[in-house]
Structures are given as structure tokens and as C-alpha cells.
Amino acid sequence: MFDRFSASARRVVFHAGVQAGVFGTEMITPELLLLGMLQQRPPLELSRLIGGDADHWDALRKQIEENIPRGNPVSLSAGIPVSQELEHVFQHAIEEMSGTGLERVQPGHLVIGILREEGCHAAELLRANGADLGLARQRMLKSQ
């Protein structure tokens, strides 16, 4: 599946895996994917699609971190699997990319994929921080 991801989207997934290892979680989740996006300073894709400044993104990071269950740190070589919910996010991102003429999923598609996933805590956090699926799609299309 990751062969359809751009280098920047793969980097986000890699950073999500690092966060999973740090928190000692059993799986990489959409919330950890958001933390992976927030590793970039400033988080360009989130800022472009949703808006917000550094304080806004620091607050979101804290909200995410407060809700991640903690375990013993895990080595990245352990191959941390992705959750079913994150697999759905990836599928949504691929669907969003498919009709655009692009060949690779971009980090913005991952943001939209999160927002499309029903009942997703990461999507709820994004919406609580000003995200709107329709507006994010419009901004993503304008930037292509």
C-alpha cells in the first residue's frame, strides 16, 4: 500500500511509528498519525488545510498525548502494526488521491482520510480544532 504514498506521506507514517514506539502502544493509530504530522515544525499540511498557529498545534499535540495509553517503549525494529481504523484512513486517502490526477498520496490526503473516518477520535480532535472536511478538500484541490 505504501508504494502509493509520496515520500512526505511515508515520512508522516514513519514518525507515527516512532511515536507508537515512544508511547509503547500496540498499534499505530490515526491519533499517532496526527502526532507524526505535528513533528514537522510548523505542521505545514495541517496549517494549509485547517489553519492555526504554533500555539494551536501545541494544544492539539497535548490533547492527543493526554489520550494515548502508555506502555513500555517499543523498538521500531519490532514492526508495530497499524490499527484497522488507520487502514481505513489510508484507504480514504487513496480514494481522495485517485480522482485528482496525482499518482501518490500526499500528507493532505491523510488529513482528509482522518476526517472521513466515522467515529475516529483523531477526526473529532481535528474538528474540535477547526477542521472541516469540505474546506480541507477544497484547499487540497487548490494546492495541486
C-alpha positions, 0 to 999 in steps of 0.5 A: 500500500505504501508504494502509493504514498509520496515520500512526505506521506511515508515520512508522516507514517514513519514518525507515527511509528516512532511515536507508537514506539515512544508511547509503547502502544500496540498499534499505530493509530490515526491519533499517532498519525496526527502526532507524526504530522505535528513533528514537522515544525510548523505542521505545514499540511495541517496549517494549509488545510485547517489553519492555526498557529504554533500555539494551536498545534501545541494544544492539539499535540497535548490533547492527543498525548493526554489520550494515548495509553502508555506502555513500555517503549517499543523498538521500531525494529519490532514492526508495530502494526497499524490499527484497522481504523488507520487502514481505513484512513489510508484507504480514504486517502487513496480514494481522495488521491485517485480522482485528482490526477496525482499518482501518490498520496500526499500528507493532505490526503491523510488529513482528509482520510482522518476526517472521513473516518466515522467515529475516529477520535483523531477526526473529532480532535481535528474538528474540535480544532477547526477542521472541516472536511469540505474546506480541507478538500477544497484547499487540497484541490487548490494546492495541486 
